[in-house]
Structure formats: C-alpha cells, structure tokens
Amino acid sequence: MLFQTPTQFAVLALVLLAGWFFGLASSSGGKKWKQRFRDEEAAHKAYRAEVANDVKTRDARLQEVEAERDRLLKERTTATTPSTAAAASGVAASTGHGSGFFGWGRDNLSRIRGIDADLEHALGQRGIKTYRAIEGLSEADERALEDDLRLRPGTIDAEHWREQAAMLREGRDDDHHGRWG
C-alpha cells in the first residue's frame, strides 16, 4: 500500500479536495455549451428558412419562364409551320426552322443509321437539313429522293429514316441508340 502514515492520508485528502474545488470553479455546469448549442441551432433554423424561401422564389420564377416558353412555342407552331416545297427534282425541301446542330438551322443527320457524311451533304444540297424535313417526306418524295441519290428503291423506308428522325428530334436518344445503335 502506498499511503501508510496519517500525514500521507491528509495530503491525499487535501489534493482530492483541491481538485474538486478547482473542477467546480472552472466548470460552468454545461450552461455555456447549452447556450452555444441553442444559438447554433437557431442560426441553422434561420438558414433553412432562408433556403426554403429561395427555393420557393426560384420555383415560381421557373414556372413563369416555362409558361412563357410554352406560350411562345405554341405561337411559333401555329404561326410558322415548317414549309416544304418540291425542289426541281421533286424532293421536299425544308426551310430548317429547328434549333438544329449547334443552332445553325440544321441537325446532325449522320446520326440516322444509313446516312453517312457524304449522304448528309447530298441531302443538305437538296434542302433536307433537319430531322423534321426527313419526317415530312411523303412516299413520293422518298422515291424521288432515292432516285436522285441513286439509292436502292425502298432504302429510306427499309432503314426507317422517318422513325429515326422523329426519335432524334424528340430527344429520345437512348431509345434510338437501343433500337438502331
């Protein structure tokens, strides 16, 4: 045993008592930490409320912009329908109203299976530059285009150019890639 004399026990008791008093004097009883926690909790609650208000404002603005976009699209589709006119070879030519490839009034027609870069260029020379133009081809236009481009008769229908163009125009790239990829 370490403590054997009454003096050693007295010193031990004094050290323990001094430690206890020092602990009481330095401790705030947790009040300081509880207050800091409450302050932080209030600040976090205020921040969440601010973010929620920002989200509501942004959602309202988004709805306004979408409504305006829908109104303008409706006006555009009723006012300007894509015009197709028969070219000298009897092939329908599009005016190219779509947003197109990089917004230049044309689409990337080589994404359609069966159309390579050379064929896309030849179609562009004949006024067919958008997916909408390919979609709008009638059967007579298809036959005339196949003759003009020296394609096998029935190639456009067999390779489903119109269906592919419709999928790509609607932005259904995954469906197109899954079916004709």
SEBAPA-681188 format. One line per 10 residues: number of its first residue (from 1); their letters; for each residue x, y negated, z negated of N, C-alpha, C. Coordinates in nm, 3 decimals. Example, Ala and Ser with C-alpha at 12.3 -4.5 7.8 and 13.67 -1.06 7.14 Angstrom:
BEGIN
1 = AS = 1.319:0.569:-0.780:1.230:0.450:-0.780:1.320:0.330:-0.780; 1.285:0.225:-0.708:1.367:0.106:-0.714:1.290:-0.003:-0.787
//
This chain:
BEGIN
1 = MLFQTPTQFA = 0.083:0.117:0.000:0.000:0.000:0.000:0.088:-0.124:0.000; 0.050:-0.225:0.075:0.130:-0.344:0.091:0.118:-0.439:-0.028; 0.000:-0.456:-0.078:-0.022:-0.552:-0.187:-0.027:-0.477:-0.320; 0.071:-0.506:-0.406:0.076:-0.434:-0.533:0.073:-0.528:-0.653; 0.112:-0.648:-0.640:0.117:-0.740:-0.754:-0.002:-0.835:-0.751; -0.042:-0.886:-0.867:-0.153:-0.980:-0.869:-0.124:-1.107:-0.789; -0.001:-1.149:-0.779:0.034:-1.268:-0.701:0.008:-1.243:-0.551; 0.042:-1.125:-0.507:0.019:-1.092:-0.365:-0.131:-1.091:-0.334; -0.212:-1.038:-0.425:-0.356:-1.038:-0.404:-0.412:-1.180:-0.406; -0.359:-1.264:-0.491:-0.403:-1.405:-0.498:-0.369:-1.478:-0.369
11 = VLALVLLAGW = -0.250:-1.456:-0.315:-0.210:-1.521:-0.188:-0.299:-1.470:-0.075; -0.328:-1.342:-0.074:-0.417:-1.287:0.029:-0.555:-1.350:0.021; -0.609:-1.364:-0.099:-0.741:-1.425:-0.116:-0.738:-1.570:-0.071; -0.633:-1.644:-0.103:-0.622:-1.785:-0.059:-0.614:-1.797:0.093; -0.540:-1.710:0.157:-0.528:-1.712:0.304:-0.662:-1.681:0.368; -0.731:-1.583:0.313:-0.862:-1.550:0.368:-0.961:-1.665:0.350; -0.962:-1.725:0.234:-1.049:-1.839:0.207:-1.015:-1.958:0.296; -0.887:-1.985:0.316:-0.844:-2.096:0.402:-0.886:-2.069:0.546; -0.874:-1.944:0.592:-0.916:-1.910:0.728:-1.066:-1.927:0.747; -1.138:-1.890:0.644:-1.284:-1.905:0.651:-1.322:-2.053:0.659
21 = FFGLASSSGG = -1.261:-2.138:0.576:-1.289:-2.282:0.580:-1.246:-2.343:0.714; -1.131:-2.303:0.764:-1.085:-2.353:0.894:-1.181:-2.315:1.005; -1.232:-2.193:1.003:-1.330:-2.148:1.102:-1.458:-2.229:1.096; -1.506:-2.255:0.974:-1.628:-2.336:0.959:-1.607:-2.478:1.007; -1.491:-2.533:0.979:-1.464:-2.672:1.017:-1.450:-2.687:1.169; -1.393:-2.590:1.234:-1.370:-2.603:1.378:-1.490:-2.558:1.462; -1.580:-2.483:1.407:-1.695:-2.434:1.483:-1.810:-2.533:1.475; -1.876:-2.552:1.590:-1.993:-2.640:1.590:-2.120:-2.557:1.576; -2.104:-2.433:1.543:-2.219:-2.346:1.527:-2.285:-2.312:1.660; -2.217:-2.331:1.773:-2.273:-2.299:1.904:-2.359:-2.409:1.961
31 = KKWKQRFRDE = -2.382:-2.517:1.886:-2.468:-2.625:1.934:-2.409:-2.692:2.058; -2.279:-2.712:2.056:-2.214:-2.778:2.170:-2.233:-2.695:2.298; -2.215:-2.563:2.289:-2.227:-2.476:2.405:-2.371:-2.463:2.451; -2.461:-2.458:2.356:-2.602:-2.452:2.392:-2.644:-2.578:2.465; -2.595:-2.693:2.422:-2.629:-2.820:2.489:-2.569:-2.823:2.630; -2.445:-2.779:2.642:-2.384:-2.775:2.775:-2.462:-2.683:2.869; -2.507:-2.569:2.816:-2.585:-2.476:2.897:-2.716:-2.541:2.941; -2.785:-2.608:2.849:-2.911:-2.675:2.884:-2.888:-2.784:2.988; -2.781:-2.860:2.973:-2.750:-2.966:3.071:-2.724:-2.907:3.209; -2.648:-2.800:3.211:-2.616:-2.735:3.339:-2.741:-2.675:3.402
41 = EAAHKAYRAE = -2.825:-2.616:3.320:-2.949:-2.557:3.368:-3.040:-2.665:3.426; -3.049:-2.780:3.362:-3.131:-2.892:3.412:-3.075:-2.945:3.544; -2.942:-2.956:3.553:-2.882:-3.003:3.678:-2.909:-2.905:3.791; -2.901:-2.776:3.762:-2.927:-2.674:3.864:-3.073:-2.678:3.909; -3.165:-2.697:3.814:-3.307:-2.705:3.846:-3.335:-2.827:3.935; -3.271:-2.940:3.905:-3.288:-3.060:3.987:-3.233:-3.038:4.127; -3.121:-2.970:4.138:-3.062:-2.941:4.268:-3.153:-2.850:4.351; -3.209:-2.747:4.287:-3.301:-2.657:4.357:-3.423:-2.733:4.406; -3.476:-2.824:4.327:-3.592:-2.904:4.368:-3.556:-2.992:4.487; -3.437:-3.051:4.484:-3.391:-3.136:4.594:-3.378:-3.055:4.724
51 = VANDVKTRDA = -3.321:-2.936:4.713:-3.305:-2.850:4.831:-3.441:-2.807:4.884; -3.533:-2.774:4.794:-3.667:-2.734:4.837:-3.736:-2.849:4.912; -3.719:-2.971:4.865:-3.777:-3.086:4.935:-3.712:-3.106:5.072; -3.581:-3.087:5.079:-3.512:-3.098:5.208:-3.563:-2.993:5.306; -3.583:-2.872:5.259:-3.632:-2.764:5.346:-3.773:-2.797:5.395; -3.857:-2.848:5.307:-3.993:-2.886:5.348:-3.989:-2.994:5.455; -3.904:-3.094:5.435:-3.891:-3.202:5.533:-3.842:-3.149:5.667; -3.742:-3.062:5.663:-3.689:-3.006:5.788:-3.792:-2.919:5.858; -3.867:-2.839:5.781:-3.971:-2.755:5.841:-4.079:-2.840:5.907; -4.118:-2.948:5.842:-4.219:-3.037:5.900:-4.166:-3.099:6.029
61 = RLQEVEAERD = -4.042:-3.143:6.028:-3.982:-3.203:6.148:-3.969:-3.099:6.259; -3.933:-2.976:6.223:-3.922:-2.869:6.321:-4.057:-2.841:6.386; -4.163:-2.839:6.308:-4.296:-2.817:6.363:-4.335:-2.929:6.458; -4.301:-3.053:6.423:-4.330:-3.166:6.512:-4.256:-3.152:6.644; -4.128:-3.116:6.636:-4.047:-3.103:6.757:-4.097:-2.987:6.843; -4.134:-2.875:6.780:-4.186:-2.762:6.856:-4.319:-2.796:6.923; -4.404:-2.871:6.854:-4.531:-2.912:6.913:-4.506:-3.004:7.033; -4.411:-3.095:7.019:-4.377:-3.184:7.130:-4.320:-3.105:7.247; -4.231:-3.007:7.217:-4.176:-2.923:7.323:-4.286:-2.847:7.396; -4.378:-2.787:7.320:-4.487:-2.711:7.381:-4.575:-2.802:7.468
71 = RLLKERTTAT = -4.600:-2.924:7.420:-4.681:-3.018:7.496:-4.610:-3.054:7.627; -4.480:-3.081:7.619:-4.405:-3.117:7.740:-4.396:-3.000:7.837; -4.376:-2.879:7.785:-4.373:-2.763:7.873:-4.507:-2.742:7.942; -4.614:-2.763:7.869:-4.746:-2.748:7.928:-4.768:-2.853:8.037; -4.727:-2.977:8.009:-4.739:-3.082:8.111:-4.655:-3.048:8.233; -4.533:-2.999:8.209:-4.443:-2.969:8.320:-4.497:-2.855:8.406; -4.552:-2.751:8.341:-4.601:-2.638:8.419:-4.728:-2.673:8.495; -4.810:-2.761:8.440:-4.931:-2.800:8.512:-4.900:-2.902:8.621; -4.801:-2.989:8.596:-4.770:-3.094:8.693:-4.680:-3.045:8.805; -4.582:-2.961:8.772:-4.486:-2.917:8.874:-4.480:-2.765:8.876
81 = TPSTAAAASG = -4.551:-2.705:8.964:-4.538:-2.561:8.982:-4.423:-2.538:9.077; -4.347:-2.433:9.058:-4.232:-2.410:9.145:-4.279:-2.391:9.289; -4.230:-2.476:9.374:-4.274:-2.469:9.513:-4.186:-2.372:9.590; -4.250:-2.291:9.669:-4.176:-2.201:9.758:-4.224:-2.229:9.899; -4.132:-2.253:9.983:-4.165:-2.281:10.122:-4.091:-2.180:10.208; -4.153:-2.144:10.316:-4.090:-2.048:10.406:-3.974:-2.116:10.477; -3.860:-2.052:10.471:-3.743:-2.105:10.540:-3.753:-2.067:10.687; -3.654:-2.106:10.764:-3.656:-2.079:10.906:-3.662:-1.929:10.932; -3.604:-1.850:10.844:-3.607:-1.706:10.864:-3.732:-1.642:10.806; -3.819:-1.722:10.748:-3.942:-1.668:10.692:-3.927:-1.624:10.547
91 = VAASTGHGSG = -3.815:-1.661:10.483:-3.788:-1.622:10.346:-3.831:-1.736:10.255; -3.888:-1.702:10.138:-3.930:-1.805:10.044:-3.808:-1.870:9.982; -3.810:-2.003:9.969:-3.700:-2.076:9.909:-3.751:-2.149:9.786; -3.676:-2.140:9.680:-3.718:-2.205:9.554:-3.655:-2.342:9.543; -3.725:-2.432:9.475:-3.671:-2.566:9.452:-3.575:-2.565:9.335; -3.572:-2.459:9.255:-3.474:-2.446:9.148:-3.504:-2.533:9.028; -3.627:-2.530:8.977:-3.663:-2.614:8.864:-3.616:-2.561:8.730; -3.567:-2.439:8.719:-3.534:-2.380:8.589:-3.413:-2.445:8.526; -3.389:-2.410:8.401:-3.271:-2.463:8.334:-3.147:-2.405:8.400; -3.158:-2.280:8.442:-3.057:-2.218:8.526:-2.924:-2.195:8.460
101 = FFGWGRDNLS = -2.832:-2.151:8.540:-2.697:-2.118:8.498:-2.624:-2.248:8.468; -2.592:-2.271:8.342:-2.529:-2.394:8.293:-2.612:-2.517:8.325; -2.743:-2.503:8.347:-2.831:-2.617:8.370:-2.815:-2.681:8.506; -2.757:-2.611:8.602:-2.735:-2.668:8.734:-2.843:-2.629:8.833; -2.959:-2.590:8.785:-3.068:-2.556:8.874:-3.054:-2.420:8.939; -2.973:-2.336:8.882:-2.958:-2.200:8.936:-2.933:-2.104:8.822; -2.968:-1.978:8.847:-2.946:-1.872:8.749:-2.835:-1.782:8.800; -2.780:-1.702:8.711:-2.675:-1.606:8.746:-2.742:-1.481:8.803; -2.770:-1.485:8.932:-2.843:-1.375:8.997:-2.762:-1.246:9.001; -2.630:-1.255:8.985:-2.549:-1.133:8.989:-2.573:-1.045:8.867
111 = RIRGIDADLE = -2.648:-1.094:8.768:-2.686:-1.010:8.653:-2.790:-0.907:8.694; -2.858:-0.928:8.803:-2.957:-0.832:8.853:-2.882:-0.717:8.920; -2.914:-0.595:8.879:-2.847:-0.480:8.938:-2.880:-0.475:9.087; -2.778:-0.465:9.168:-2.797:-0.461:9.313:-2.755:-0.591:9.381; -2.730:-0.696:9.300:-2.686:-0.824:9.357:-2.544:-0.849:9.309; -2.451:-0.855:9.405:-2.314:-0.887:9.370:-2.288:-1.035:9.401; -2.165:-1.081:9.382:-2.133:-1.223:9.402:-2.158:-1.267:9.546; -2.123:-1.182:9.644:-2.143:-1.218:9.784:-2.292:-1.228:9.817; -2.369:-1.134:9.767:-2.513:-1.136:9.792:-2.578:-1.255:9.722; -2.528:-1.289:9.602:-2.579:-1.406:9.531:-2.552:-1.533:9.612
121 = HALGQRGIKT = -2.435:-1.541:9.671:-2.401:-1.658:9.755:-2.492:-1.664:9.877; -2.515:-1.549:9.939:-2.602:-1.545:10.057:-2.745:-1.584:10.019; -2.792:-1.540:9.903:-2.926:-1.578:9.859:-2.932:-1.729:9.833; -2.827:-1.783:9.771:-2.822:-1.927:9.745:-2.827:-2.008:9.873; -2.761:-1.960:9.980:-2.766:-2.029:10.108:-2.906:-2.028:10.168; -2.986:-1.931:10.130:-3.123:-1.921:10.181:-3.223:-1.987:10.085; -3.171:-2.055:9.980:-3.257:-2.130:9.889:-3.307:-2.051:9.770; -3.261:-1.929:9.754:-3.304:-1.848:9.640:-3.192:-1.854:9.536; -3.219:-1.936:9.431:-3.114:-1.961:9.332:-3.157:-1.929:9.190; -3.284:-1.897:9.169:-3.333:-1.875:9.033:-3.405:-1.741:9.023
131 = YRAIEGLSEA = -3.419:-1.696:8.898:-3.494:-1.573:8.873:-3.640:-1.592:8.916; -3.691:-1.711:8.894:-3.831:-1.740:8.930:-3.851:-1.726:9.081; -3.752:-1.766:9.159:-3.762:-1.754:9.305:-3.769:-1.607:9.347; -3.691:-1.524:9.280:-3.694:-1.381:9.313:-3.827:-1.321:9.270; -3.875:-1.362:9.153:-4.005:-1.313:9.106:-4.116:-1.349:9.204; -4.106:-1.465:9.266:-4.211:-1.515:9.354:-4.209:-1.458:9.495; -4.116:-1.370:9.524:-4.110:-1.313:9.658:-4.232:-1.224:9.684; -4.295:-1.246:9.797:-4.404:-1.156:9.836:-4.342:-1.037:9.910; -4.425:-0.939:9.943:-4.373:-0.822:10.015:-4.321:-0.862:10.153; -4.391:-0.955:10.217:-4.346:-1.002:10.349:-4.212:-1.075:10.335
141 = DERALEDDLR = -4.200:-1.156:10.228:-4.073:-1.227:10.205:-3.961:-1.128:10.179; -3.991:-1.021:10.104:-3.890:-0.919:10.078:-3.841:-0.856:10.207; -3.935:-0.817:10.294:-3.896:-0.754:10.421:-3.812:-0.849:10.505; -3.854:-0.975:10.512:-3.779:-1.073:10.592:-3.639:-1.094:10.532; -3.631:-1.100:10.400:-3.502:-1.119:10.334:-3.411:-0.998:10.355; -3.467:-0.879:10.347:-3.388:-0.758:10.370:-3.336:-0.755:10.513; -3.419:-0.796:10.610:-3.372:-0.802:10.749:-3.262:-0.905:10.764; -3.285:-1.023:10.705:-3.190:-1.134:10.718:-3.055:-1.099:10.654; -3.057:-1.031:10.540:-2.934:-0.996:10.470:-2.877:-0.861:10.514; -2.945:-0.796:10.609:-2.905:-0.665:10.660:-2.898:-0.560:10.549
151 = LRPGTIDAEH = -3.002:-0.561:10.465:-3.016:-0.459:10.360:-3.107:-0.349:10.410; -3.094:-0.230:10.351:-3.185:-0.121:10.387:-3.328:-0.164:10.357; -3.424:-0.130:10.441:-3.563:-0.164:10.411:-3.606:-0.100:10.278; -3.670:-0.177:10.194:-3.718:-0.129:10.065:-3.617:-0.142:9.952; -3.500:-0.200:9.979:-3.396:-0.212:9.878:-3.442:-0.298:9.760; -3.503:-0.412:9.790:-3.544:-0.504:9.684:-3.647:-0.438:9.593; -3.742:-0.368:9.651:-3.843:-0.300:9.570:-3.783:-0.181:9.496; -3.696:-0.106:9.563:-3.638:0.013:9.500:-3.548:-0.023:9.382; -3.480:-0.137:9.391:-3.391:-0.178:9.282:-3.460:-0.269:9.182; -3.590:-0.292:9.201:-3.674:-0.367:9.106:-3.619:-0.507:9.077
161 = WREQAAMLRE = -3.585:-0.580:9.182:-3.531:-0.714:9.163:-3.630:-0.804:9.091; -3.758:-0.796:9.129:-3.858:-0.885:9.068:-3.873:-0.855:8.918; -3.878:-0.728:8.880:-3.892:-0.693:8.739:-3.770:-0.736:8.659; -3.652:-0.714:8.718:-3.529:-0.754:8.650:-3.525:-0.906:8.633; -3.562:-0.979:8.737:-3.562:-1.125:8.731:-3.659:-1.175:8.625; -3.776:-1.110:8.614:-3.873:-1.150:8.512:-3.816:-1.129:8.372; -3.751:-1.015:8.349:-3.693:-0.989:8.217:-3.585:-1.090:8.183; -3.498:-1.118:8.278:-3.389:-1.212:8.253:-3.441:-1.354:8.234; -3.542:-1.393:8.311:-3.599:-1.527:8.296:-3.663:-1.545:8.160; -3.726:-1.438:8.109:-3.792:-1.445:7.979:-3.693:-1.429:7.864
171 = GRDDDHHGRW = -3.566:-1.406:7.895:-3.466:-1.393:7.790:-3.462:-1.256:7.725; -3.517:-1.156:7.790:-3.518:-1.020:7.735:-3.394:-0.944:7.783; -3.277:-0.996:7.747:-3.151:-0.939:7.793:-3.129:-0.797:7.744; -3.168:-0.771:7.617:-3.149:-0.636:7.563:-3.233:-0.533:7.637; -3.360:-0.570:7.667:-3.447:-0.480:7.743:-3.387:-0.455:7.881; -3.338:-0.561:7.946:-3.281:-0.549:8.079:-3.158:-0.459:8.075; -3.071:-0.482:7.977:-2.950:-0.402:7.969:-2.983:-0.257:7.936; -3.083:-0.234:7.852:-3.120:-0.097:7.817:-3.179:-0.022:7.935; -3.249:-0.093:8.023:-3.316:-0.027:8.134:-3.228:-0.019:8.258; -3.156:-0.128:8.287:-3.077:-0.130:8.411:-2.929:-0.153:8.386
181 = G = -2.886:-0.153:8.260:-2.746:-0.182:8.225:-2.653:-0.088:8.285
//
